[in-house]
């Protein structure tokens, strides 16, 4: 455990070996102060979403055990499930070797869906193609898990 903690609660970025092999969390945020967060279902491993965190949302996530993000479009913090009830309980947080990405392994509460358009995963479509060069998206989930208009009260 570091005794040299920055004001944001994380260890300062040190030499490459310490970052890649050490035991201190010293996340590398991009020029906008953000770090990508891949989110998977803890039980199944299914990829649910990719969001962005800044220092405060990462700290809130660690402190509360529930996923918080920074909305790039709204320029505000949002607790996943704060409106919908689909709270992401964080079971485990991991970071990659150079600490410029976060992986949240979560249990989704409520109806179990994550996507704001109603599907369990934001990755509910796969890219498909044929020999003639046509490319299209094919749904991998049969139907949405919920009606976003009922949950959010507006068209998504």
Chimera marker file (.cmm) of the C-alpha trace (Angstrom):
<marker_set name="trace">
<marker id="1" x="0.000" y="0.000" z="0.000" r="1" g="1" b="0" radius="0.5"/>
<marker id="2" x="1.366" y="3.380" z="-1.008" r="1" g="1" b="0" radius="0.5"/>
<marker id="3" x="2.004" y="6.147" z="1.449" r="1" g="1" b="0" radius="0.5"/>
<marker id="4" x="2.268" y="8.577" z="-1.466" r="1" g="1" b="0" radius="0.5"/>
<marker id="5" x="-1.386" y="8.991" z="-2.453" r="1" g="1" b="0" radius="0.5"/>
<marker id="6" x="-2.545" y="11.887" z="-4.648" r="1" g="1" b="0" radius="0.5"/>
<marker id="7" x="-5.475" y="14.124" z="-3.704" r="1" g="1" b="0" radius="0.5"/>
<marker id="8" x="-7.770" y="12.053" z="-5.964" r="1" g="1" b="0" radius="0.5"/>
<marker id="9" x="-7.116" y="8.986" z="-3.798" r="1" g="1" b="0" radius="0.5"/>
<marker id="10" x="-4.998" y="7.104" z="-6.329" r="1" g="1" b="0" radius="0.5"/>
<marker id="11" x="-1.271" y="6.476" z="-6.371" r="1" g="1" b="0" radius="0.5"/>
<marker id="12" x="0.795" y="8.691" z="-8.676" r="1" g="1" b="0" radius="0.5"/>
<marker id="13" x="1.881" y="7.188" z="-11.981" r="1" g="1" b="0" radius="0.5"/>
<marker id="14" x="5.398" y="5.897" z="-11.492" r="1" g="1" b="0" radius="0.5"/>
<marker id="15" x="7.856" y="4.019" z="-13.641" r="1" g="1" b="0" radius="0.5"/>
<marker id="16" x="6.633" y="1.487" z="-16.182" r="1" g="1" b="0" radius="0.5"/>
<marker id="17" x="7.515" y="-1.567" z="-14.070" r="1" g="1" b="0" radius="0.5"/>
<marker id="18" x="5.615" y="-0.241" z="-11.045" r="1" g="1" b="0" radius="0.5"/>
<marker id="19" x="2.563" y="0.561" z="-13.183" r="1" g="1" b="0" radius="0.5"/>
<marker id="20" x="2.558" y="-2.759" z="-15.041" r="1" g="1" b="0" radius="0.5"/>
<marker id="21" x="3.534" y="-5.126" z="-12.225" r="1" g="1" b="0" radius="0.5"/>
<marker id="22" x="3.009" y="-3.200" z="-8.999" r="1" g="1" b="0" radius="0.5"/>
<marker id="23" x="0.194" y="-3.335" z="-6.467" r="1" g="1" b="0" radius="0.5"/>
<marker id="24" x="-0.904" y="0.302" z="-6.517" r="1" g="1" b="0" radius="0.5"/>
<marker id="25" x="-3.886" y="1.625" z="-8.447" r="1" g="1" b="0" radius="0.5"/>
<marker id="26" x="-2.653" y="4.552" z="-10.527" r="1" g="1" b="0" radius="0.5"/>
<marker id="27" x="-5.125" y="4.845" z="-13.405" r="1" g="1" b="0" radius="0.5"/>
<marker id="28" x="-4.158" y="6.642" z="-16.593" r="1" g="1" b="0" radius="0.5"/>
<marker id="29" x="-6.939" y="8.991" z="-17.610" r="1" g="1" b="0" radius="0.5"/>
<marker id="30" x="-6.940" y="10.403" z="-21.155" r="1" g="1" b="0" radius="0.5"/>
<marker id="31" x="-6.597" y="14.082" z="-22.100" r="1" g="1" b="0" radius="0.5"/>
<marker id="32" x="-10.289" y="14.571" z="-21.239" r="1" g="1" b="0" radius="0.5"/>
<marker id="33" x="-9.789" y="13.028" z="-17.805" r="1" g="1" b="0" radius="0.5"/>
<marker id="34" x="-11.576" y="9.795" z="-18.764" r="1" g="1" b="0" radius="0.5"/>
<marker id="35" x="-10.820" y="6.087" z="-18.685" r="1" g="1" b="0" radius="0.5"/>
<marker id="36" x="-12.776" y="3.420" z="-20.591" r="1" g="1" b="0" radius="0.5"/>
<marker id="37" x="-14.697" y="0.901" z="-18.496" r="1" g="1" b="0" radius="0.5"/>
<marker id="38" x="-15.752" y="-2.430" z="-19.983" r="1" g="1" b="0" radius="0.5"/>
<marker id="39" x="-18.639" y="-3.974" z="-18.045" r="1" g="1" b="0" radius="0.5"/>
<marker id="40" x="-19.440" y="-7.689" z="-17.982" r="1" g="1" b="0" radius="0.5"/>
<marker id="41" x="-21.937" y="-9.870" z="-16.170" r="1" g="1" b="0" radius="0.5"/>
<marker id="42" x="-20.132" y="-11.485" z="-13.246" r="1" g="1" b="0" radius="0.5"/>
<marker id="43" x="-21.788" y="-14.890" z="-13.684" r="1" g="1" b="0" radius="0.5"/>
<marker id="44" x="-21.902" y="-15.335" z="-17.466" r="1" g="1" b="0" radius="0.5"/>
<marker id="45" x="-19.026" y="-13.095" z="-18.574" r="1" g="1" b="0" radius="0.5"/>
<marker id="46" x="-21.315" y="-11.477" z="-21.176" r="1" g="1" b="0" radius="0.5"/>
<marker id="47" x="-20.177" y="-8.022" z="-22.284" r="1" g="1" b="0" radius="0.5"/>
<marker id="48" x="-22.913" y="-5.625" z="-21.197" r="1" g="1" b="0" radius="0.5"/>
<marker id="49" x="-21.603" y="-2.161" z="-22.007" r="1" g="1" b="0" radius="0.5"/>
<marker id="50" x="-18.636" y="0.144" z="-22.294" r="1" g="1" b="0" radius="0.5"/>
<marker id="51" x="-18.751" y="3.418" z="-20.406" r="1" g="1" b="0" radius="0.5"/>
<marker id="52" x="-16.354" y="6.111" z="-19.309" r="1" g="1" b="0" radius="0.5"/>
<marker id="53" x="-15.230" y="7.114" z="-15.851" r="1" g="1" b="0" radius="0.5"/>
<marker id="54" x="-13.362" y="10.087" z="-14.527" r="1" g="1" b="0" radius="0.5"/>
<marker id="55" x="-11.527" y="10.235" z="-11.217" r="1" g="1" b="0" radius="0.5"/>
<marker id="56" x="-14.665" y="10.944" z="-9.181" r="1" g="1" b="0" radius="0.5"/>
<marker id="57" x="-16.852" y="8.275" z="-10.804" r="1" g="1" b="0" radius="0.5"/>
<marker id="58" x="-14.127" y="5.649" z="-10.361" r="1" g="1" b="0" radius="0.5"/>
<marker id="59" x="-13.739" y="6.674" z="-6.732" r="1" g="1" b="0" radius="0.5"/>
<marker id="60" x="-17.543" y="6.589" z="-6.187" r="1" g="1" b="0" radius="0.5"/>
<marker id="61" x="-17.670" y="3.120" z="-7.738" r="1" g="1" b="0" radius="0.5"/>
<marker id="62" x="-14.937" y="1.830" z="-5.425" r="1" g="1" b="0" radius="0.5"/>
<marker id="63" x="-16.490" y="3.455" z="-2.347" r="1" g="1" b="0" radius="0.5"/>
<marker id="64" x="-20.145" y="2.503" z="-2.947" r="1" g="1" b="0" radius="0.5"/>
<marker id="65" x="-19.815" y="-0.867" z="-4.684" r="1" g="1" b="0" radius="0.5"/>
<marker id="66" x="-22.209" y="0.362" z="-7.376" r="1" g="1" b="0" radius="0.5"/>
<marker id="67" x="-21.207" y="1.498" z="-10.864" r="1" g="1" b="0" radius="0.5"/>
<marker id="68" x="-20.903" y="5.222" z="-11.525" r="1" g="1" b="0" radius="0.5"/>
<marker id="69" x="-19.936" y="6.761" z="-14.875" r="1" g="1" b="0" radius="0.5"/>
<marker id="70" x="-19.280" y="10.097" z="-16.501" r="1" g="1" b="0" radius="0.5"/>
<marker id="71" x="-21.734" y="10.917" z="-19.277" r="1" g="1" b="0" radius="0.5"/>
<marker id="72" x="-19.814" y="12.490" z="-22.128" r="1" g="1" b="0" radius="0.5"/>
<marker id="73" x="-23.021" y="13.682" z="-23.804" r="1" g="1" b="0" radius="0.5"/>
<marker id="74" x="-24.675" y="15.165" z="-20.698" r="1" g="1" b="0" radius="0.5"/>
<marker id="75" x="-21.408" y="16.157" z="-18.976" r="1" g="1" b="0" radius="0.5"/>
<marker id="76" x="-22.571" y="14.762" z="-15.631" r="1" g="1" b="0" radius="0.5"/>
<marker id="77" x="-22.168" y="11.810" z="-13.279" r="1" g="1" b="0" radius="0.5"/>
<marker id="78" x="-24.666" y="9.014" z="-13.504" r="1" g="1" b="0" radius="0.5"/>
<marker id="79" x="-25.207" y="6.027" z="-11.311" r="1" g="1" b="0" radius="0.5"/>
<marker id="80" x="-26.170" y="3.122" z="-13.531" r="1" g="1" b="0" radius="0.5"/>
<marker id="81" x="-29.729" y="2.180" z="-12.628" r="1" g="1" b="0" radius="0.5"/>
<marker id="82" x="-30.434" y="5.408" z="-10.753" r="1" g="1" b="0" radius="0.5"/>
<marker id="83" x="-33.573" y="5.972" z="-12.841" r="1" g="1" b="0" radius="0.5"/>
<marker id="84" x="-34.316" y="2.475" z="-14.164" r="1" g="1" b="0" radius="0.5"/>
<marker id="85" x="-33.539" y="0.385" z="-11.077" r="1" g="1" b="0" radius="0.5"/>
<marker id="86" x="-31.051" y="-1.648" z="-13.113" r="1" g="1" b="0" radius="0.5"/>
<marker id="87" x="-28.266" y="-0.915" z="-10.640" r="1" g="1" b="0" radius="0.5"/>
<marker id="88" x="-24.927" y="-2.526" z="-11.378" r="1" g="1" b="0" radius="0.5"/>
<marker id="89" x="-23.587" y="-4.069" z="-8.178" r="1" g="1" b="0" radius="0.5"/>
<marker id="90" x="-19.829" y="-4.239" z="-8.621" r="1" g="1" b="0" radius="0.5"/>
<marker id="91" x="-18.467" y="-7.651" z="-7.664" r="1" g="1" b="0" radius="0.5"/>
<marker id="92" x="-14.940" y="-7.045" z="-8.925" r="1" g="1" b="0" radius="0.5"/>
<marker id="93" x="-12.899" y="-4.237" z="-10.469" r="1" g="1" b="0" radius="0.5"/>
<marker id="94" x="-9.861" y="-4.992" z="-12.590" r="1" g="1" b="0" radius="0.5"/>
<marker id="95" x="-7.466" y="-2.845" z="-14.570" r="1" g="1" b="0" radius="0.5"/>
<marker id="96" x="-5.260" y="-3.760" z="-17.503" r="1" g="1" b="0" radius="0.5"/>
<marker id="97" x="-1.473" y="-3.937" z="-17.401" r="1" g="1" b="0" radius="0.5"/>
<marker id="98" x="-0.822" y="-0.262" z="-18.129" r="1" g="1" b="0" radius="0.5"/>
<marker id="99" x="-3.856" y="0.864" z="-16.122" r="1" g="1" b="0" radius="0.5"/>
<marker id="100" x="-5.545" y="2.802" z="-18.932" r="1" g="1" b="0" radius="0.5"/>
<marker id="101" x="-8.761" y="0.752" z="-18.918" r="1" g="1" b="0" radius="0.5"/>
<marker id="102" x="-11.086" y="-0.575" z="-16.233" r="1" g="1" b="0" radius="0.5"/>
<marker id="103" x="-13.068" y="-3.830" z="-16.238" r="1" g="1" b="0" radius="0.5"/>
<marker id="104" x="-16.127" y="-3.993" z="-14.004" r="1" g="1" b="0" radius="0.5"/>
<marker id="105" x="-17.619" y="-7.402" z="-13.294" r="1" g="1" b="0" radius="0.5"/>
<marker id="106" x="-21.156" y="-6.743" z="-12.103" r="1" g="1" b="0" radius="0.5"/>
<marker id="107" x="-24.486" y="-8.186" z="-11.056" r="1" g="1" b="0" radius="0.5"/>
<marker id="108" x="-27.335" y="-6.223" z="-12.645" r="1" g="1" b="0" radius="0.5"/>
<marker id="109" x="-30.377" y="-5.693" z="-10.442" r="1" g="1" b="0" radius="0.5"/>
<marker id="110" x="-33.903" y="-4.750" z="-11.477" r="1" g="1" b="0" radius="0.5"/>
<marker id="111" x="-34.944" y="-6.507" z="-14.662" r="1" g="1" b="0" radius="0.5"/>
<marker id="112" x="-31.340" y="-7.470" z="-15.412" r="1" g="1" b="0" radius="0.5"/>
<marker id="113" x="-31.029" y="-5.305" z="-18.509" r="1" g="1" b="0" radius="0.5"/>
<marker id="114" x="-28.264" y="-2.776" z="-19.069" r="1" g="1" b="0" radius="0.5"/>
<marker id="115" x="-28.965" y="-1.049" z="-22.376" r="1" g="1" b="0" radius="0.5"/>
<marker id="116" x="-30.985" y="2.186" z="-22.351" r="1" g="1" b="0" radius="0.5"/>
<marker id="117" x="-32.887" y="1.007" z="-25.446" r="1" g="1" b="0" radius="0.5"/>
<marker id="118" x="-34.235" y="-2.010" z="-23.573" r="1" g="1" b="0" radius="0.5"/>
<marker id="119" x="-31.871" y="-4.881" z="-24.255" r="1" g="1" b="0" radius="0.5"/>
<marker id="120" x="-29.905" y="-6.879" z="-21.702" r="1" g="1" b="0" radius="0.5"/>
<marker id="121" x="-26.605" y="-5.907" z="-23.302" r="1" g="1" b="0" radius="0.5"/>
<marker id="122" x="-25.717" y="-2.804" z="-25.293" r="1" g="1" b="0" radius="0.5"/>
<marker id="123" x="-24.052" y="-5.298" z="-27.663" r="1" g="1" b="0" radius="0.5"/>
<marker id="124" x="-27.334" y="-6.867" z="-28.825" r="1" g="1" b="0" radius="0.5"/>
<marker id="125" x="-26.383" y="-6.745" z="-32.531" r="1" g="1" b="0" radius="0.5"/>
<marker id="126" x="-23.607" y="-8.425" z="-34.437" r="1" g="1" b="0" radius="0.5"/>
<marker id="127" x="-22.018" y="-7.304" z="-37.677" r="1" g="1" b="0" radius="0.5"/>
<marker id="128" x="-22.655" y="-9.722" z="-40.530" r="1" g="1" b="0" radius="0.5"/>
<marker id="129" x="-21.676" y="-9.690" z="-44.193" r="1" g="1" b="0" radius="0.5"/>
<marker id="130" x="-21.801" y="-11.717" z="-47.371" r="1" g="1" b="0" radius="0.5"/>
<marker id="131" x="-19.499" y="-12.455" z="-50.310" r="1" g="1" b="0" radius="0.5"/>
<marker id="132" x="-20.810" y="-9.496" z="-52.311" r="1" g="1" b="0" radius="0.5"/>
<marker id="133" x="-19.667" y="-6.979" z="-49.705" r="1" g="1" b="0" radius="0.5"/>
<marker id="134" x="-23.036" y="-6.245" z="-48.131" r="1" g="1" b="0" radius="0.5"/>
<marker id="135" x="-22.758" y="-5.503" z="-44.422" r="1" g="1" b="0" radius="0.5"/>
<marker id="136" x="-25.607" y="-5.373" z="-41.905" r="1" g="1" b="0" radius="0.5"/>
<marker id="137" x="-26.465" y="-5.701" z="-38.238" r="1" g="1" b="0" radius="0.5"/>
<marker id="138" x="-28.287" y="-8.758" z="-36.941" r="1" g="1" b="0" radius="0.5"/>
<marker id="139" x="-29.942" y="-8.845" z="-33.525" r="1" g="1" b="0" radius="0.5"/>
<marker id="140" x="-28.540" y="-11.429" z="-31.137" r="1" g="1" b="0" radius="0.5"/>
<marker id="141" x="-31.271" y="-10.877" z="-28.536" r="1" g="1" b="0" radius="0.5"/>
<marker id="142" x="-34.796" y="-11.840" z="-29.601" r="1" g="1" b="0" radius="0.5"/>
<marker id="143" x="-36.560" y="-8.918" z="-27.927" r="1" g="1" b="0" radius="0.5"/>
<marker id="144" x="-35.892" y="-6.082" z="-25.494" r="1" g="1" b="0" radius="0.5"/>
<marker id="145" x="-36.070" y="-6.920" z="-21.798" r="1" g="1" b="0" radius="0.5"/>
<marker id="146" x="-38.144" y="-3.802" z="-21.094" r="1" g="1" b="0" radius="0.5"/>
<marker id="147" x="-39.846" y="-0.837" z="-22.743" r="1" g="1" b="0" radius="0.5"/>
<marker id="148" x="-37.596" y="2.228" z="-22.323" r="1" g="1" b="0" radius="0.5"/>
<marker id="149" x="-40.555" y="4.575" z="-22.731" r="1" g="1" b="0" radius="0.5"/>
<marker id="150" x="-42.189" y="3.037" z="-19.638" r="1" g="1" b="0" radius="0.5"/>
<marker id="151" x="-38.966" y="3.333" z="-17.637" r="1" g="1" b="0" radius="0.5"/>
<marker id="152" x="-37.689" y="6.724" z="-18.779" r="1" g="1" b="0" radius="0.5"/>
<marker id="153" x="-40.947" y="8.333" z="-19.888" r="1" g="1" b="0" radius="0.5"/>
<marker id="154" x="-39.586" y="9.532" z="-23.206" r="1" g="1" b="0" radius="0.5"/>
<marker id="155" x="-38.524" y="8.173" z="-26.550" r="1" g="1" b="0" radius="0.5"/>
<marker id="156" x="-34.976" y="6.879" z="-26.587" r="1" g="1" b="0" radius="0.5"/>
<link id1="1" id2="2" r="1" g="1" b="0" radius="0.2"/>
<link id1="2" id2="3" r="1" g="1" b="0" radius="0.2"/>
<link id1="3" id2="4" r="1" g="1" b="0" radius="0.2"/>
<link id1="4" id2="5" r="1" g="1" b="0" radius="0.2"/>
<link id1="5" id2="6" r="1" g="1" b="0" radius="0.2"/>
<link id1="6" id2="7" r="1" g="1" b="0" radius="0.2"/>
<link id1="7" id2="8" r="1" g="1" b="0" radius="0.2"/>
<link id1="8" id2="9" r="1" g="1" b="0" radius="0.2"/>
<link id1="9" id2="10" r="1" g="1" b="0" radius="0.2"/>
<link id1="10" id2="11" r="1" g="1" b="0" radius="0.2"/>
<link id1="11" id2="12" r="1" g="1" b="0" radius="0.2"/>
<link id1="12" id2="13" r="1" g="1" b="0" radius="0.2"/>
<link id1="13" id2="14" r="1" g="1" b="0" radius="0.2"/>
<link id1="14" id2="15" r="1" g="1" b="0" radius="0.2"/>
<link id1="15" id2="16" r="1" g="1" b="0" radius="0.2"/>
<link id1="16" id2="17" r="1" g="1" b="0" radius="0.2"/>
<link id1="17" id2="18" r="1" g="1" b="0" radius="0.2"/>
<link id1="18" id2="19" r="1" g="1" b="0" radius="0.2"/>
<link id1="19" id2="20" r="1" g="1" b="0" radius="0.2"/>
<link id1="20" id2="21" r="1" g="1" b="0" radius="0.2"/>
<link id1="21" id2="22" r="1" g="1" b="0" radius="0.2"/>
<link id1="22" id2="23" r="1" g="1" b="0" radius="0.2"/>
<link id1="23" id2="24" r="1" g="1" b="0" radius="0.2"/>
<link id1="24" id2="25" r="1" g="1" b="0" radius="0.2"/>
<link id1="25" id2="26" r="1" g="1" b="0" radius="0.2"/>
<link id1="26" id2="27" r="1" g="1" b="0" radius="0.2"/>
<link id1="27" id2="28" r="1" g="1" b="0" radius="0.2"/>
<link id1="28" id2="29" r="1" g="1" b="0" radius="0.2"/>
<link id1="29" id2="30" r="1" g="1" b="0" radius="0.2"/>
<link id1="30" id2="31" r="1" g="1" b="0" radius="0.2"/>
<link id1="31" id2="32" r="1" g="1" b="0" radius="0.2"/>
<link id1="32" id2="33" r="1" g="1" b="0" radius="0.2"/>
<link id1="33" id2="34" r="1" g="1" b="0" radius="0.2"/>
<link id1="34" id2="35" r="1" g="1" b="0" radius="0.2"/>
<link id1="35" id2="36" r="1" g="1" b="0" radius="0.2"/>
<link id1="36" id2="37" r="1" g="1" b="0" radius="0.2"/>
<link id1="37" id2="38" r="1" g="1" b="0" radius="0.2"/>
<link id1="38" id2="39" r="1" g="1" b="0" radius="0.2"/>
<link id1="39" id2="40" r="1" g="1" b="0" radius="0.2"/>
<link id1="40" id2="41" r="1" g="1" b="0" radius="0.2"/>
<link id1="41" id2="42" r="1" g="1" b="0" radius="0.2"/>
<link id1="42" id2="43" r="1" g="1" b="0" radius="0.2"/>
<link id1="43" id2="44" r="1" g="1" b="0" radius="0.2"/>
<link id1="44" id2="45" r="1" g="1" b="0" radius="0.2"/>
<link id1="45" id2="46" r="1" g="1" b="0" radius="0.2"/>
<link id1="46" id2="47" r="1" g="1" b="0" radius="0.2"/>
<link id1="47" id2="48" r="1" g="1" b="0" radius="0.2"/>
<link id1="48" id2="49" r="1" g="1" b="0" radius="0.2"/>
<link id1="49" id2="50" r="1" g="1" b="0" radius="0.2"/>
<link id1="50" id2="51" r="1" g="1" b="0" radius="0.2"/>
<link id1="51" id2="52" r="1" g="1" b="0" radius="0.2"/>
<link id1="52" id2="53" r="1" g="1" b="0" radius="0.2"/>
<link id1="53" id2="54" r="1" g="1" b="0" radius="0.2"/>
<link id1="54" id2="55" r="1" g="1" b="0" radius="0.2"/>
<link id1="55" id2="56" r="1" g="1" b="0" radius="0.2"/>
<link id1="56" id2="57" r="1" g="1" b="0" radius="0.2"/>
<link id1="57" id2="58" r="1" g="1" b="0" radius="0.2"/>
<link id1="58" id2="59" r="1" g="1" b="0" radius="0.2"/>
<link id1="59" id2="60" r="1" g="1" b="0" radius="0.2"/>
<link id1="60" id2="61" r="1" g="1" b="0" radius="0.2"/>
<link id1="61" id2="62" r="1" g="1" b="0" radius="0.2"/>
<link id1="62" id2="63" r="1" g="1" b="0" radius="0.2"/>
<link id1="63" id2="64" r="1" g="1" b="0" radius="0.2"/>
<link id1="64" id2="65" r="1" g="1" b="0" radius="0.2"/>
<link id1="65" id2="66" r="1" g="1" b="0" radius="0.2"/>
<link id1="66" id2="67" r="1" g="1" b="0" radius="0.2"/>
<link id1="67" id2="68" r="1" g="1" b="0" radius="0.2"/>
<link id1="68" id2="69" r="1" g="1" b="0" radius="0.2"/>
<link id1="69" id2="70" r="1" g="1" b="0" radius="0.2"/>
<link id1="70" id2="71" r="1" g="1" b="0" radius="0.2"/>
<link id1="71" id2="72" r="1" g="1" b="0" radius="0.2"/>
<link id1="72" id2="73" r="1" g="1" b="0" radius="0.2"/>
<link id1="73" id2="74" r="1" g="1" b="0" radius="0.2"/>
<link id1="74" id2="75" r="1" g="1" b="0" radius="0.2"/>
<link id1="75" id2="76" r="1" g="1" b="0" radius="0.2"/>
<link id1="76" id2="77" r="1" g="1" b="0" radius="0.2"/>
<link id1="77" id2="78" r="1" g="1" b="0" radius="0.2"/>
<link id1="78" id2="79" r="1" g="1" b="0" radius="0.2"/>
<link id1="79" id2="80" r="1" g="1" b="0" radius="0.2"/>
<link id1="80" id2="81" r="1" g="1" b="0" radius="0.2"/>
<link id1="81" id2="82" r="1" g="1" b="0" radius="0.2"/>
<link id1="82" id2="83" r="1" g="1" b="0" radius="0.2"/>
<link id1="83" id2="84" r="1" g="1" b="0" radius="0.2"/>
<link id1="84" id2="85" r="1" g="1" b="0" radius="0.2"/>
<link id1="85" id2="86" r="1" g="1" b="0" radius="0.2"/>
<link id1="86" id2="87" r="1" g="1" b="0" radius="0.2"/>
<link id1="87" id2="88" r="1" g="1" b="0" radius="0.2"/>
<link id1="88" id2="89" r="1" g="1" b="0" radius="0.2"/>
<link id1="89" id2="90" r="1" g="1" b="0" radius="0.2"/>
<link id1="90" id2="91" r="1" g="1" b="0" radius="0.2"/>
<link id1="91" id2="92" r="1" g="1" b="0" radius="0.2"/>
<link id1="92" id2="93" r="1" g="1" b="0" radius="0.2"/>
<link id1="93" id2="94" r="1" g="1" b="0" radius="0.2"/>
<link id1="94" id2="95" r="1" g="1" b="0" radius="0.2"/>
<link id1="95" id2="96" r="1" g="1" b="0" radius="0.2"/>
<link id1="96" id2="97" r="1" g="1" b="0" radius="0.2"/>
<link id1="97" id2="98" r="1" g="1" b="0" radius="0.2"/>
<link id1="98" id2="99" r="1" g="1" b="0" radius="0.2"/>
<link id1="99" id2="100" r="1" g="1" b="0" radius="0.2"/>
<link id1="100" id2="101" r="1" g="1" b="0" radius="0.2"/>
<link id1="101" id2="102" r="1" g="1" b="0" radius="0.2"/>
<link id1="102" id2="103" r="1" g="1" b="0" radius="0.2"/>
<link id1="103" id2="104" r="1" g="1" b="0" radius="0.2"/>
<link id1="104" id2="105" r="1" g="1" b="0" radius="0.2"/>
<link id1="105" id2="106" r="1" g="1" b="0" radius="0.2"/>
<link id1="106" id2="107" r="1" g="1" b="0" radius="0.2"/>
<link id1="107" id2="108" r="1" g="1" b="0" radius="0.2"/>
<link id1="108" id2="109" r="1" g="1" b="0" radius="0.2"/>
<link id1="109" id2="110" r="1" g="1" b="0" radius="0.2"/>
<link id1="110" id2="111" r="1" g="1" b="0" radius="0.2"/>
<link id1="111" id2="112" r="1" g="1" b="0" radius="0.2"/>
<link id1="112" id2="113" r="1" g="1" b="0" radius="0.2"/>
<link id1="113" id2="114" r="1" g="1" b="0" radius="0.2"/>
<link id1="114" id2="115" r="1" g="1" b="0" radius="0.2"/>
<link id1="115" id2="116" r="1" g="1" b="0" radius="0.2"/>
<link id1="116" id2="117" r="1" g="1" b="0" radius="0.2"/>
<link id1="117" id2="118" r="1" g="1" b="0" radius="0.2"/>
<link id1="118" id2="119" r="1" g="1" b="0" radius="0.2"/>
<link id1="119" id2="120" r="1" g="1" b="0" radius="0.2"/>
<link id1="120" id2="121" r="1" g="1" b="0" radius="0.2"/>
<link id1="121" id2="122" r="1" g="1" b="0" radius="0.2"/>
<link id1="122" id2="123" r="1" g="1" b="0" radius="0.2"/>
<link id1="123" id2="124" r="1" g="1" b="0" radius="0.2"/>
<link id1="124" id2="125" r="1" g="1" b="0" radius="0.2"/>
<link id1="125" id2="126" r="1" g="1" b="0" radius="0.2"/>
<link id1="126" id2="127" r="1" g="1" b="0" radius="0.2"/>
<link id1="127" id2="128" r="1" g="1" b="0" radius="0.2"/>
<link id1="128" id2="129" r="1" g="1" b="0" radius="0.2"/>
<link id1="129" id2="130" r="1" g="1" b="0" radius="0.2"/>
<link id1="130" id2="131" r="1" g="1" b="0" radius="0.2"/>
<link id1="131" id2="132" r="1" g="1" b="0" radius="0.2"/>
<link id1="132" id2="133" r="1" g="1" b="0" radius="0.2"/>
<link id1="133" id2="134" r="1" g="1" b="0" radius="0.2"/>
<link id1="134" id2="135" r="1" g="1" b="0" radius="0.2"/>
<link id1="135" id2="136" r="1" g="1" b="0" radius="0.2"/>
<link id1="136" id2="137" r="1" g="1" b="0" radius="0.2"/>
<link id1="137" id2="138" r="1" g="1" b="0" radius="0.2"/>
<link id1="138" id2="139" r="1" g="1" b="0" radius="0.2"/>
<link id1="139" id2="140" r="1" g="1" b="0" radius="0.2"/>
<link id1="140" id2="141" r="1" g="1" b="0" radius="0.2"/>
<link id1="141" id2="142" r="1" g="1" b="0" radius="0.2"/>
<link id1="142" id2="143" r="1" g="1" b="0" radius="0.2"/>
<link id1="143" id2="144" r="1" g="1" b="0" radius="0.2"/>
<link id1="144" id2="145" r="1" g="1" b="0" radius="0.2"/>
<link id1="145" id2="146" r="1" g="1" b="0" radius="0.2"/>
<link id1="146" id2="147" r="1" g="1" b="0" radius="0.2"/>
<link id1="147" id2="148" r="1" g="1" b="0" radius="0.2"/>
<link id1="148" id2="149" r="1" g="1" b="0" radius="0.2"/>
<link id1="149" id2="150" r="1" g="1" b="0" radius="0.2"/>
<link id1="150" id2="151" r="1" g="1" b="0" radius="0.2"/>
<link id1="151" id2="152" r="1" g="1" b="0" radius="0.2"/>
<link id1="152" id2="153" r="1" g="1" b="0" radius="0.2"/>
<link id1="153" id2="154" r="1" g="1" b="0" radius="0.2"/>
<link id1="154" id2="155" r="1" g="1" b="0" radius="0.2"/>
<link id1="155" id2="156" r="1" g="1" b="0" radius="0.2"/>
</marker_set>
